[in-house]
Amino acid sequence: MTDASALAPRLTRADIRAARQRLGSDIRVTPVFHTEVDGPRGPVKVTLKLEHLQYGGTFKLRGSLNALLQSETDGARPVVIASGGNAGIAAALACAVRRLPCIVVVPETAPHTKVAAMWSYGAEVLWHGTTYAESKRCADAVAAERDALQLHAYDLPAVVAGAGVVGLEIERQVRGRPPVLVAVGGGGLMAGIATALGPRSRVIGVEPKGAPTLHAALAAEQAVDVPIDTIAADALGATRIGDIALDTALRYQVGSVLVGDDAIAMAREYLWREFRLVVEPAGAVALAAVQSGAYVPAPGERPVIVLCGANTDVSTL
């Protein structure tokens, strides 16, 4: 392991608990749903964590709002973030709550549905590049030019701590310590949940085969760049795992499983057909692991599956 992850800020459960206190009633405590889903060998008992019902349709609101509350920035200083979609929506909504100006830099491939949501919360949207990495470099320059508070989509301690409150909720809502399956892009949600639940629980990262940031980093024992080619790219489009996420994955032995785009699309359609749950492709990634057999629960095990985002064009269902 190297350098960057070794030097990454190390979060603790106390940081997650402080974020929960800070966020208070500004975020939803999203429900869980105990049910069965189709698996490759028959029905599989699961618990769905319905985080796609969060304000703004994304777990990322927790992290953005926690970062703003922790920074105690005043209304004169703008906030800037680079995003493929959901982090920008979350930052825009958090800034609207805090009455702060917000600038979101998105790649040219950002879905109109997500850009429209940013606009609806009052954000200024700038297009730059075709990947998240290119947008991030532009956001760095904008932050310097405008003396803005810069948020990071997944690799900022306050952002990860806010996301980790999902883990504290699961702990209170679900008996025992079942494994938790969570989609991974830059890894902020995975890192937050793993830190919240600690070493006595097991977290499994689920990634598209076309965006294996955690899988590649664990194999190389360091963060590495990966090409992105997946239907979930607008939410899981980070080309490299975050330093905080990699450090957390190594510390808590977070595993990684890969799923194909066909499995993701089938899981998303299944959630709509069977439960009338509308999620974006990234929101169905963790379920795809169970339905495709990439993750097989042990006998008597009921995994928790986090449905993390709902910002999608419903006409594609």
Stockholm file with secondary structure:
# STOCKHOLM 1.0

chainA/1-317         MTDASALAPRLTRADIRAARQRLGSDIRVTPVFHTEVDGPRGPVKVTLKLEHLQYGGTFKLRGSLNALLQSETDGARPVVIASGGNAGIAAALACAVRRLPCIVVVPETAPHTKVAAMWSYGAEVLWHGTTYAESKRCADAVAAERDALQLHAYDLPAVVAGAGVVGLEIERQVRGRPPVLVAVGGGGLMAGIATALGPRSRVIGVEPKGAPTLHAALAAEQAVDVPIDTIAADALGATRIGDIALDTALRYQVGSVLVGDDAIAMAREYLWREFRLVVEPAGAVALAAVQSGAYVPAPGERPVIVLCGANTDVSTL
#=GR chainA/1-317 SS CCHHHHTSCCCCHHHHHHHHHHHGGGSCCCCEEEEEEEETTEEEEEEEECGGGSGGGBTHHHHHHHHHHHHTCCTTSCEEEECSSHHHHHHHHHHHHHTCCEEEEECTTCCHHHHHHHHHTTCEEEECCSSHHHHHHHHHHHHHHHTCEECCSSCSHHHHHHHHHHHHHHHHHSSSCCCEEEECSSSHHHHHHHHHHCTTSCEEEEEETTCCHHHHHHHHTSCCCCCCCSTTTTTSCCSSCCHHHHHHHHHHTCEEEEECHHHHHHHHHHHHHHHCCCCCHHHHHHHHHHHHTSSCCCTTCCCEEECCBCCSCGGGC
#=GC SS_cons         CCHHHHTSCCCCHHHHHHHHHHHGGGSCCCCEEEEEEEETTEEEEEEEECGGGSGGGBTHHHHHHHHHHHHTCCTTSCEEEECSSHHHHHHHHHHHHHTCCEEEEECTTCCHHHHHHHHHTTCEEEECCSSHHHHHHHHHHHHHHHTCEECCSSCSHHHHHHHHHHHHHHHHHSSSCCCEEEECSSSHHHHHHHHHHCTTSCEEEEEETTCCHHHHHHHHTSCCCCCCCSTTTTTSCCSSCCHHHHHHHHHHTCEEEEECHHHHHHHHHHHHHHHCCCCCHHHHHHHHHHHHTSSCCCTTCCCEEECCBCCSCGGGC
//
